[in-house]
């Protein structure tokens, strides 16, 4: 296995290149397809071009590694080391001109996301974590990230991307219980809400209906900043689905309790 | 009366200075007060320092003009020309580290917002409109703004800051009717959603519980880009309250119809 530094050099150069592609499509007229059946799930040229760029760069540097992403079939998906990517997390924000989307990338080793990145090219913010420390490379240089010390729901700011992500009335009721107990509950954010949790500005993120590539890249960033990320049952959210991320173990425990009391 | 250019020079220098103050507080630990009774309405040192800066600069340049803002008592509020300001529109986004907040400023002449500005200092984006044309001064220089040509709810992307802003079940039901008919409905955005409407990326904004300083600065920007802004009854939203902004007159008419069918 290469060193973390070698992985970072390749991954971050690939993300910055892919970010330039993203910006060339951002706030431009988009060709939006509907890949769902009835559901609105935009897929853009940008999505495909970004993922193509990431796959080409990572595949060339690490030919034995797997490549799994949203837009193309798996390559070497059973390899011990797999690059998992979501070319634009927050496509709906992207198509609305809002800058709260990001390019997500994880290096998954034997099923565990060891390294994770979020790159937001419009603001040139690159978030990185390895599960033990996290940092933001941005306009202010390199800045370590630390989640807040918030321990109680009553003191917490909770984010969730959209009420529509809660797929059942029971899920929605569980979210509403959390929101009702928090100091402030807001929608919007996609991956960016987890980054702000790692940075200490958001205390809790509660979501559902996530794909693995939506959450695995965020896990090493949130955990590296001292936060906790699990599914609603308290297990590692390796399959996506229902996710709760919290700034502290105590807050996480309170959130799980509130979710569990109403979850199906 | 001074020329638009003279107003712009003073106003935009004042906004950029105030934006630096905002950034010095952004993503820093905040002293948040609760000025509501039970409601969560953060007021920060940043809010006060920004408005103080704007008042000082505008008051010095235009001593006969009125000054009205969120944080301090009116000064010469009955003057023919009044500067109306909201130091941080989107304080909840601001305190969550999210960049979708802005400094709002309008020059109101005889009750009508003739010039309007939104400044987002983290992204260094200054939106300006005079009701006839609108522009964005940003990293790409000066760029004219034009709303989209979307004419049908079924093709529209609708934004609203938060479901909690709909104060009654009837208001909420009216919003839900709109959202159900749109191609995409999202929460979040505050002033930024109106800016993205002016820029052609969002088609509709439907909100309630706005103060005059929340909406009057946005009116010349949206109208200058070809959009339409009224209250839910189709009148100029000079008192705030319920607001609907649309990219085209046809879309606005469809939205009013949908809102009116359910509004109390």
HADDOCK unambig.tbl for C-alpha pairs under 7 A between the chains (distance, minus, plus):
assign (segid A and resid 27 and name CA) (segid B and resid 201 and name CA) 6.87 0.50 0.50
assign (segid A and resid 95 and name CA) (segid B and resid 201 and name CA) 6.81 0.50 0.50
assign (segid A and resid 96 and name CA) (segid B and resid 201 and name CA) 4.83 0.50 0.50
assign (segid A and resid 96 and name CA) (segid B and resid 202 and name CA) 5.43 0.50 0.50
assign (segid A and resid 97 and name CA) (segid B and resid 196 and name CA) 6.14 0.50 0.50
assign (segid A and resid 97 and name CA) (segid B and resid 201 and name CA) 5.50 0.50 0.50
assign (segid A and resid 123 and name CA) (segid B and resid 123 and name CA) 6.75 0.50 0.50
assign (segid A and resid 162 and name CA) (segid B and resid 186 and name CA) 6.99 0.50 0.50
assign (segid A and resid 186 and name CA) (segid B and resid 162 and name CA) 6.99 0.50 0.50
assign (segid A and resid 187 and name CA) (segid B and resid 162 and name CA) 7.00 0.50 0.50
assign (segid A and resid 187 and name CA) (segid B and resid 187 and name CA) 5.79 0.50 0.50
assign (segid A and resid 187 and name CA) (segid B and resid 188 and name CA) 6.04 0.50 0.50
assign (segid A and resid 188 and name CA) (segid B and resid 187 and name CA) 6.04 0.50 0.50
assign (segid A and resid 188 and name CA) (segid B and resid 188 and name CA) 5.43 0.50 0.50
assign (segid A and resid 196 and name CA) (segid B and resid 97 and name CA) 6.15 0.50 0.50
assign (segid A and resid 201 and name CA) (segid B and resid 27 and name CA) 6.87 0.50 0.50
assign (segid A and resid 201 and name CA) (segid B and resid 95 and name CA) 6.81 0.50 0.50
assign (segid A and resid 201 and name CA) (segid B and resid 96 and name CA) 4.83 0.50 0.50
assign (segid A and resid 201 and name CA) (segid B and resid 97 and name CA) 5.51 0.50 0.50
assign (segid A and resid 202 and name CA) (segid B and resid 96 and name CA) 5.42 0.50 0.50
